[in-house]
Amino acid sequence: MSSILTLLLFSALCAGNPNVGTAGFTFLKLPYDARSAGLGGVRAALAGFSNPASLPDEPLYSISYGDYLVDIRIGEVWLTRPLGGGSLGIKLFGVSYGEFRKVDRSGNFGGRFGAGDFGLYVAVARRFELGISLGIGFKAIYSYIAEYSSDAYASDVGLLWRTPWGRTSMGLELENVGFVRRGYKDREDALPVALRLGFSHLLAHLPVVLVGDLVLPNDNSPYLSGGGEALIGDLSLRLGYDGRAARNLDGKYGGLSLGFGIVVRGMRLDYAYTTFGELGEVHRVSFKGKF
């Protein structure tokens, strides 16, 4: 890709409404995990590594990759393990925007340069009585475009309540609270802080899980996302709707997602397909297992 339009397109999609968005480091808003993406990007009450309070209390690994729009690639790798009465998790995640051709003011092409965003995330969670879990995570964030770079530090705080009847979970997460240590050319963009309130509910007489998130971001108006997951033995079928993506897309079916998951020999494969209307589609895949 030889145009800076790649970066502009990605930032606009992450921000939702370009007339409202004021925060930088927009890659922090993305759902990297294929299950979350297939369910509309919800994650406040999902087990995994999105809400730090929902960290698995067993030794697990996950590898996710996404073939995003144009030349953009996204991915994450995380590990979790028990720690005392709780869990410890470490995650690497990021976005690569590909290569660009340099152009001077006269329109002459020069060399090439790259751009990307990356993060290192460490989180701990602890379970208490009454089905309550608390978690906190810390992120070191780095972004670069050619020879310019920016870095920041942020934290997430999460709460998860597993109800006594066992079929419902409620999650609350405050994400990306922190500061920008160094901005691009002395410009310090705000971090994309958001408050998420979500639920996950297994229906009483059907093998179907319903999920939803209400998100209140600091750089946009509130939005809703949700989805459903049908459980058929070791196979899961998913349908989701991402309210943030949908309201900024005029194309048909913008913000809708489909996905599936299957367990084979103790390892789970998840796939998600997300449409951005006329802009194109995004494919994500995740592998999870024990170690």
Secondary structure, 3 states (H helix, E strand, C coil): CCCCHHHHHHHHHHHCCCCCCCECCHHHHCCCCHHHHHCCCCCCCCCCCCCHHHCCCCCEEEEEEEECCCCCEEEEEEEEEEECCEEEEEEEEEEEEEEEEEECCCCCEEEEEEEEEEEEEEEEEEECHHHEEEEEEEEEEEEEECCEEEEEEEEEEEEEEECCCCCEEEEEEEEEEEEEEECECCECCECCCEEEEEEEEECCCCCEEEEEEEEEECCCCCEEEEEEEEEECCEEEEEEEEHHHHCCCCCCCCCEEEEEEEEECCEEEEEEEEECHHHCEEEEEEEEEEC
